[in-house]
Amino acid sequence: MLTRRHLSMLLPLGVVACAAREEALAPLPPLVTGYRHLTPLRLNVLEIEVGQPLPGAVQVAEPAPVRPEVEMRRMAEDRLVPIGTEGRARFLITNARFTRQTLAQSGGISAMFAGEPGERLAVELACRVEILAGDGTRVAFVEAQVQRVQTVADGASASTRRQAAEEVVRQAMEAMNVEFEFQLRRTLRAWLAEGVTPTAPAPVPVEREDLPGGAPRT
């Protein structure tokens, strides 16, 4: 039977072993790589403004390996394409929240070896696209929002916690991309141009003038 004295002697050895394993782990590659591979959303406006998040919209509990407001802004810049000749669209982040909630540990001797307590990681995302007339009047808008949650177990390593934080943001962004496109196609159909690709202007034709004797001059 292990006595309290034996437990106190074993704890430092366990801590050192865990620290050595943590240092041996390679850094994790980023899970989010951009959104240019997705279908572009072509809006019939002259320009698209990606505005700053609304006041109080960003609430991020550190550490946050992937920040949700950065990914939402990149989504808008990668996917929204202006192809019109007038008016403009404005993309706004209305909610970009990443929270960590510490979970209660179970009691008993096992809790002494559990390490860091478990966590509940939650992501809430919301954004809005507004269509503005030339005078700045809003003529249409659409909103999209998603939520995702992930739990980290007691005693999880630092790399596991980091990976879980990246994963829950990535899952939320995947869901946001789907919801964002769905809402735009449903609500802003009149401003979406399907299958239209901006083209370069046609070349200016070369003028010709006939010279005496029939030889052309350019």
C-alpha positions as CSV (number, residue, x, y, z in Angstrom):
1,M,0.0,0.0,0.0
2,L,1.3,3.4,-0.9
3,T,1.7,5.8,2.0
4,R,1.5,9.5,1.8
5,R,5.2,9.7,2.1
6,H,5.6,7.4,-0.9
7,L,3.2,9.5,-2.9
8,S,5.1,12.7,-2.2
9,M,8.3,11.0,-3.4
10,L,6.6,9.8,-6.6
11,L,5.0,13.1,-7.6
12,P,8.2,15.0,-8.6
13,L,9.3,12.1,-10.8
14,G,5.9,12.1,-12.5
15,V,6.0,15.8,-13.1
16,V,9.5,15.5,-14.6
17,A,8.5,12.7,-16.9
18,C,5.4,14.6,-18.1
19,A,7.5,17.7,-18.7
20,A,10.0,15.7,-20.8
21,R,7.2,14.3,-22.9
22,E,5.8,17.7,-23.5
23,E,9.2,19.1,-24.7
24,A,9.6,16.2,-27.1
25,L,6.4,17.0,-28.9
26,A,6.7,18.8,-32.2
27,P,4.7,22.0,-32.7
28,L,1.4,21.5,-34.3
29,P,0.8,22.8,-37.9
30,P,-2.1,25.3,-38.3
31,L,-5.4,23.6,-39.1
32,V,-6.9,26.5,-41.0
33,T,-5.2,27.2,-44.4
34,G,-7.5,29.7,-46.1
35,Y,-10.7,29.7,-48.1
36,R,-9.7,30.5,-51.7
37,H,-10.3,26.9,-52.7
38,L,-14.1,27.4,-52.0
39,T,-16.6,28.7,-54.6
40,P,-16.2,32.5,-54.8
41,L,-19.4,34.5,-54.0
42,R,-19.6,37.2,-56.7
43,L,-21.7,40.2,-55.7
44,N,-23.1,42.7,-58.2
45,V,-21.5,45.7,-56.5
46,L,-18.5,47.9,-57.4
47,E,-16.6,47.3,-54.1
48,I,-16.6,45.2,-51.0
49,E,-15.6,46.7,-47.6
50,V,-14.4,44.3,-44.9
51,G,-15.0,46.4,-41.8
52,Q,-13.7,46.2,-38.3
53,P,-15.6,44.0,-35.8
54,L,-18.5,45.7,-34.0
55,P,-17.6,47.0,-30.5
56,G,-17.6,44.2,-28.0
57,A,-17.9,41.5,-30.8
58,V,-14.5,39.9,-30.1
59,Q,-14.1,38.0,-26.8
60,V,-11.2,35.6,-26.9
61,A,-9.9,33.6,-23.9
62,E,-6.1,33.1,-24.3
63,P,-4.3,30.9,-25.2
64,A,-6.0,30.9,-28.6
65,P,-3.8,29.4,-31.3
66,V,-6.4,30.3,-34.0
67,R,-8.3,33.6,-33.5
68,P,-11.8,33.4,-34.8
69,E,-12.1,37.1,-35.8
70,V,-8.9,36.7,-38.0
71,E,-10.4,33.7,-39.7
72,M,-13.8,35.3,-40.3
73,R,-12.1,38.3,-41.9
74,R,-10.0,36.1,-44.1
75,M,-13.1,34.2,-45.1
76,A,-14.7,37.4,-46.3
77,E,-11.6,38.6,-48.2
78,D,-11.1,35.2,-49.9
79,R,-14.7,34.5,-50.9
80,L,-16.5,37.8,-51.6
81,V,-15.7,39.1,-55.1
82,P,-17.2,42.4,-56.5
83,I,-18.1,42.3,-60.2
84,G,-20.6,45.2,-60.5
85,T,-20.4,48.8,-61.6
86,E,-22.2,50.6,-58.7
87,G,-23.0,50.3,-55.1
88,R,-21.0,48.4,-52.4
89,A,-21.2,45.6,-49.9
90,R,-20.0,45.7,-46.3
91,F,-18.9,42.7,-44.3
92,L,-19.1,43.0,-40.5
93,I,-18.2,40.7,-37.7
94,T,-20.9,40.8,-35.1
95,N,-19.7,38.0,-32.8
96,A,-16.3,36.2,-32.6
97,R,-16.1,34.5,-29.2
98,F,-13.8,31.8,-28.0
99,T,-14.3,30.8,-24.3
100,R,-12.7,28.3,-21.9
101,Q,-14.6,26.9,-18.9
102,T,-12.7,24.9,-16.3
103,L,-14.5,21.7,-15.4
104,A,-14.7,20.3,-11.9
105,Q,-12.3,17.4,-11.2
106,S,-13.4,14.2,-9.6
107,G,-12.3,13.7,-6.0
108,G,-10.1,10.9,-4.5
109,I,-6.5,9.9,-4.9
110,S,-6.9,9.7,-8.7
111,A,-7.4,13.5,-8.8
112,M,-3.9,14.0,-7.4
113,F,-2.5,12.5,-10.6
114,A,-5.0,14.0,-13.0
115,G,-2.9,17.1,-13.7
116,E,-4.7,20.1,-15.2
117,P,-8.5,20.0,-14.9
118,G,-10.7,19.5,-18.0
119,E,-12.0,22.4,-20.1
120,R,-15.1,23.2,-22.1
121,L,-14.1,25.1,-25.2
122,A,-16.8,27.0,-27.0
123,V,-16.9,29.1,-30.2
124,E,-19.6,31.5,-31.3
125,L,-19.4,33.2,-34.7
126,A,-21.8,35.7,-36.3
127,C,-21.4,38.1,-39.3
128,R,-23.5,40.3,-41.5
129,V,-23.3,41.4,-45.1
130,E,-24.9,44.7,-46.0
131,I,-25.7,46.0,-49.5
132,L,-25.4,49.7,-49.7
133,A,-26.6,52.1,-52.4
134,G,-24.5,54.9,-53.8
135,D,-25.7,57.3,-51.1
136,G,-24.8,54.8,-48.3
137,T,-28.4,53.7,-47.7
138,R,-28.7,50.0,-46.8
139,V,-31.0,48.3,-49.2
140,A,-30.5,44.7,-48.1
141,F,-28.6,42.6,-45.6
142,V,-28.1,39.0,-44.5
143,E,-26.7,37.4,-41.3
144,A,-25.1,34.1,-40.5
145,Q,-24.2,32.5,-37.1
146,V,-22.9,29.2,-35.8
147,Q,-21.7,27.6,-32.5
148,R,-19.4,24.7,-31.8
149,V,-18.3,23.1,-28.4
150,Q,-15.5,20.7,-27.6
151,T,-14.4,19.2,-24.2
152,V,-10.8,18.5,-23.1
153,A,-10.4,15.7,-20.5
154,D,-8.6,16.0,-17.1
155,G,-4.8,15.7,-17.4
156,A,-4.7,16.5,-21.1
157,S,-1.2,17.7,-22.3
158,A,-0.5,21.2,-23.5
159,S,-0.3,20.1,-27.1
160,T,-3.6,18.2,-26.8
161,R,-5.3,21.3,-25.4
162,R,-3.8,23.4,-28.2
163,Q,-5.0,21.0,-30.8
164,A,-8.5,21.0,-29.3
165,A,-8.6,24.8,-29.4
166,E,-7.5,24.8,-33.0
167,E,-10.0,22.1,-33.9
168,V,-13.0,23.7,-32.4
169,V,-12.3,27.0,-34.2
170,R,-11.7,25.0,-37.5
171,Q,-15.0,23.2,-37.0
172,A,-16.8,26.5,-36.4
173,M,-15.3,28.1,-39.5
174,E,-16.3,25.1,-41.6
175,A,-19.8,25.4,-40.4
176,M,-19.7,29.2,-40.9
177,N,-18.6,28.9,-44.5
178,V,-21.5,26.6,-45.2
179,E,-24.0,28.8,-43.4
180,F,-22.6,32.0,-44.8
181,E,-23.0,30.8,-48.4
182,F,-26.4,29.3,-47.8
183,Q,-27.7,32.6,-46.3
184,L,-26.2,34.7,-49.1
185,R,-27.8,32.5,-51.8
186,R,-31.1,32.5,-50.0
187,T,-31.4,36.2,-49.1
188,L,-29.2,38.1,-51.5
189,R,-30.1,36.2,-54.7
190,A,-30.7,39.5,-56.5
191,W,-27.1,40.6,-55.9
192,L,-25.4,37.3,-56.6
193,A,-24.0,36.7,-60.1
194,E,-23.8,32.9,-60.8
195,G,-21.1,31.7,-63.1
196,V,-20.0,35.2,-64.0
197,T,-16.2,35.8,-64.3
198,P,-14.9,39.4,-64.6
199,T,-13.3,39.8,-68.1
200,A,-10.6,42.1,-69.4
201,P,-11.8,45.0,-71.6
202,A,-11.7,44.3,-75.4
203,P,-8.6,45.6,-77.2
204,V,-8.9,48.9,-79.0
205,P,-9.0,48.2,-82.8
206,V,-6.1,49.6,-85.0
207,E,-7.2,52.3,-87.4
208,R,-6.5,51.8,-91.1
209,E,-6.2,54.4,-93.9
210,D,-5.7,53.6,-97.5
211,L,-2.8,55.4,-99.2
212,P,-2.7,56.3,-102.9
213,G,-1.8,53.2,-104.9
214,G,-3.8,50.9,-102.6
215,A,-1.1,50.3,-99.9
216,P,-2.8,50.4,-96.5
217,R,-1.3,52.5,-93.7
218,T,-1.7,51.8,-90.0
